[in-house]
Amino acid sequence: PGAKMDNHKFDEIKLKLCSIQATRCAMYIQEKYGVFCNKDLGFTLTCHAAVGSGNATGFVLGGVENSWEYIIVGDPVAQLATAVSHSASGEVCVSKRCWDLVSELCVPGEQRGDHGDQIVLKIKTTKEGVPPFLHQFVGFMAQEDGFSSEIALPENNPDFGFSVRCFIQKWVSSRLEGGLWQGGWDAELREATIVFVELHCPHELPTLQKALRRMQKVIFQYDGMIRQFLVDDKGMVLIGVFLAHQNNPSRGVLAAVKLNQRLKDMKVGCGIGVTTGKVFCGSIGSKTRREYTVIGAKVNLSARLMCTAVKNGQDILVDKDTYDEVNDVIFQEQQPVKVKGKEGFVAVYTPVSVKMGEKEEEKEEKEEEKED
């Protein structure tokens, strides 16, 4: 009993330390980079932040074509959904659980939430350095410049390169290995079709693994890439990108239709948004850590259509630019929708049937029968 109590106390202290570091990080980002102005292009970017605390679980999922995803699930992630919704631009909002851990070093702002369970912190929150309970930790660093930016890499491990490549999109790794991206950087404006998928299922390993493998098979079948699979304030979301072919819109819509069916077969609900247009495709980050991403109004719209589909109980919503380019799918026009970031209403369509030959249908049926 005594040892268990000690372990529990130690875990709580570690959680306190992590919560303080995370809150300070959020406040520092807000203070230093909360408002970014580009006078040449005439736009201003702002941000808001949220922090949750608690026990979380990390899953390594997938494996189709040696492609793996790492996600984190648990109570702290669930807390973010509420905390983000109560934080306005320029603010940092922490969950009640996080506040209980960081209150010694922070000055509270106004309480928000249905039951006052969220606390919005003012920008100037840090009190004096390190609370007494943390002095026992040798090597605890309270100053920003005390943290190392060096990345530790294993030496003489022949499997390391392969293991890392399993977490990098094939689109990216093939270009890096082919020397197409000097220094690992790339940037271009490219026509692409974006597919956002929100899943509704228990955050349990067997279900998540089966669902992701099904989605990987479909995305890869249509030669798309998985930009990201994550759990955030929107829920569990997969982002698929189709950018390698002239018929990207058809590939994206056909993938969305099959994704919806394959998930329904395992009783997993979903909402899907599909858009097509010119987006930024390239690397973002620093020399020590970067990732390949797609950014643009069409990416944002795809996410909005996904959320609208979920809200309205619809399966798939497709924008007009995608609809205009797809000839092998029959659509039904829906009522135009109002989404964040658009002044007027947005025309949307739902795929109702796919035109395919008998051989394609037979192939489809056989594929559906395969065990994941």
KAGI-V473037 format. One record per helix or strand of 2 or more residues. SS is the DSSP state (H for helix, E for strand). FROM is the first residue (numbers start at 0). TO is the last residue. Records with the same first field share a line. If there is no record, write none. Layout:
SS->FROM-TO / FROM-TO
//
This chain:
H->1-32 / 63-65 / 74-84 / 95-104 / 131-133 / 143-145 / 159-164 / 169-176 / 181-183 / 204-220 / 247-264 / 296-311 / 319-324 / 357-368
E->34-37 / 42-45 / 48-50 / 55-61 / 67-73 / 91-94 / 107-111 / 117-120 / 186-199 / 224-231 / 234-241 / 268-284 / 289-294 / 315-318 / 328-332 / 347-353
//
